[in-house]
Amino acid sequence: MKIEGDRPIRIVIAGGGTAGWMAAAAIARTMGRAAEVTLVESDMIGTVGVGESTIPPLVTYNRLLGINEADFMRETRATFKLGIQFDNWLREGEGYFHSFGLTGKDHWAAGFQHFWLEGRERGHSEPYDDYCLELMAAHAGKFAHLPDDRMNYAYQLDSARYAAFLRRMAEADGTHRREGRIAQVELDSENGDIHALLMEGGERVEGDLFLDCTGFRALLIEGALHAGYDDWSHYLPCDAAIAVQTRSVRPPPPFTRAIAHDSGWQWRIPLQHRGGNGIVYCSRYLERDAALDRLLSTVEGEVLNEPNMLRFLTGARRRQWYRNCVAIGLSAGFMEPLESTSIHLIQRAVLRLIRMLPAREVSERDIAEFNDQQMTDMVQIRDFLILHYKATERTDSAFWRYCRAMDVPDSLVQRIGLFRETGRVFRKNEELFAENSWVQVMMGQGIVPQNHHPIAGKLTDDEVDRLLQTLRTGVSKTVASLPSHDSYVRRYCGAQDSAPGSHADALGG
């Protein structure tokens, strides 16, 4: 890619949905007249549309784009999310909570878990959960914005409405939308770059840089350029999902649920106007019809749409930026929705691309750096997801016996071994999941440290008592002062058609 003269860079986005419109909105708002953004999509092609549970970096993303939170939540029928409740993952009938907040108070030399472990040795029996504000607020069904952003949160939203919200914003900032299906990707005969997209109606859309947001089809990055794909299904064996929407039957709690079953897991995501539900499973151990029956027999409330059947191969595109094409979203890879990372990976790729946009021509060093950072992100998330399957005591099905016995990456073996032997976790290279996330999930999955940092042992009994009591009291007092999540949402960003039981917008826009 080489741009002649002083004209703006022409960016063509293939595909809409959450990935396409997140990219268009961010680039158009950030670059202004320095970029000419065109998005090509067809109303005849559906989107996956099940990425409804998010993580806290989306709050930052929306702020970067100047999006008013209350307006955004009202438009997307969003609720607040303080974490994920995991049921039946370690053993059937048991659960734990992965929160977005901090637990206790860290010392610069050691995380809070070391002081909690010291307290246990001295007779303190209060659970680790009691020291986390977000976790206790979630259990109590409460939420509010607190001074100094003391409450970490994300959103549970209607992804179709989010894409529509971003489309209006992107078009207001100058993005041009072209309706139609892509018939062919035209390559430059001299350098192999993408030169244009040829539409079924005969139109030709030329560009300098092309973003592949065509989902699992990956029409540009794989169909035309053959960038390659790393298969991670050995580590993450689930390869199918079914999603349905249901009528709300109760006020929405501020968390998502992930409920393990004998061949995978199910999700429940409470929005203002409906519930999002789905089953994720491994087709080697569960047939599609049986998975559908299981899902429909366990959802709460009237089913409002035809089930959306999905098949996928967990893994990552080997080169997510190849020649003058960048894969964004599902075209770049997929690792199932267990920790709600799909929208986050879109966000990371878009913001990273904006920081590395070429001026006159693409730098091979930019491409190499982008690909290295993207793959690092995905490998770190991959390891975190594998942890949920590998660290289990379940032996009740062939699926869980496979997960317990499977080989895992050396990077995860080191993480688990380090925590089990020393109680330590180290965050590397600005990775997504911080120390507290790893601690909560590892202990929730039954990995309890055999030792802890000696610095905790220098405290006297009175100092340990005072530290733990002060932290617990602070959390409980704050939670007691919070309003219910449902009342706060209705007051702050409630949509008129979103009362439990309302049928309005049942299909999510």
Stockholm file with secondary structure:
# STOCKHOLM 1.0

chainA/1-509         MKIEGDRPIRIVIAGGGTAGWMAAAAIARTMGRAAEVTLVESDMIGTVGVGESTIPPLVTYNRLLGINEADFMRETRATFKLGIQFDNWLREGEGYFHSFGLTGKDHWAAGFQHFWLEGRERGHSEPYDDYCLELMAAHAGKFAHLPDDRMNYAYQLDSARYAAFLRRMAEADGTHRREGRIAQVELDSENGDIHALLMEGGERVEGDLFLDCTGFRALLIEGALHAGYDDWSHYLPCDAAIAVQTRSVRPPPPFTRAIAHDSGWQWRIPLQHRGGNGIVYCSRYLERDAALDRLLSTVEGEVLNEPNMLRFLTGARRRQWYRNCVAIGLSAGFMEPLESTSIHLIQRAVLRLIRMLPAREVSERDIAEFNDQQMTDMVQIRDFLILHYKATERTDSAFWRYCRAMDVPDSLVQRIGLFRETGRVFRKNEELFAENSWVQVMMGQGIVPQNHHPIAGKLTDDEVDRLLQTLRTGVSKTVASLPSHDSYVRRYCGAQDSAPGSHADALGG
#=GR chainA/1-509 SS CBCCTTCCEEEEEECCHHHHHHHHHHHHHHHGGGEEEEEEECTTSCCCCCCCBCCTHHHHHHHHTTCCHHHHHHHHTCEEECEEEEESSSSTTCEEEEESSCBSCCBTTBCHHHHHHHHHHTTCCCCGGGGBHHHHHHHHTBCCCCGGGCSCCEEECCHHHHHHHHHHHHHHTTCEEEESCEEEEEECTTTCCEEEEEETTSCEEECSEEEECCGGGCIIIIIITCCCEEECTTTSCCCEEEEEEEECCSCCCSSEEEEEETTEEEEEEECSSEEEEEEEECTTTSCHHHHHHHHHHHCCSCBCSCCEEEECCCEEESCSEETTEEECGGGGEECCSTTSCHHHHHHHHHHHHHHTCCSSBCCHHHHHHHHHHHHHHHHHHHHHHHHHHHSCCCCSSHHHHHHHHSCCCHHHHHHHHHHHHHCCCCCCTTCSSCHHHHHHHHHHTTCCCSCCCGGGGGSCHHHHHHHHHHHHHHHHHHHHHSCBHHHHHHHHHCCTTCSTTCCTTTTCC
#=GC SS_cons         CBCCTTCCEEEEEECCHHHHHHHHHHHHHHHGGGEEEEEEECTTSCCCCCCCBCCTHHHHHHHHTTCCHHHHHHHHTCEEECEEEEESSSSTTCEEEEESSCBSCCBTTBCHHHHHHHHHHTTCCCCGGGGBHHHHHHHHTBCCCCGGGCSCCEEECCHHHHHHHHHHHHHHTTCEEEESCEEEEEECTTTCCEEEEEETTSCEEECSEEEECCGGGCIIIIIITCCCEEECTTTSCCCEEEEEEEECCSCCCSSEEEEEETTEEEEEEECSSEEEEEEEECTTTSCHHHHHHHHHHHCCSCBCSCCEEEECCCEEESCSEETTEEECGGGGEECCSTTSCHHHHHHHHHHHHHHTCCSSBCCHHHHHHHHHHHHHHHHHHHHHHHHHHHSCCCCSSHHHHHHHHSCCCHHHHHHHHHHHHHCCCCCCTTCSSCHHHHHHHHHHTTCCCSCCCGGGGGSCHHHHHHHHHHHHHHHHHHHHHSCBHHHHHHHHHCCTTCSTTCCTTTTCC
//
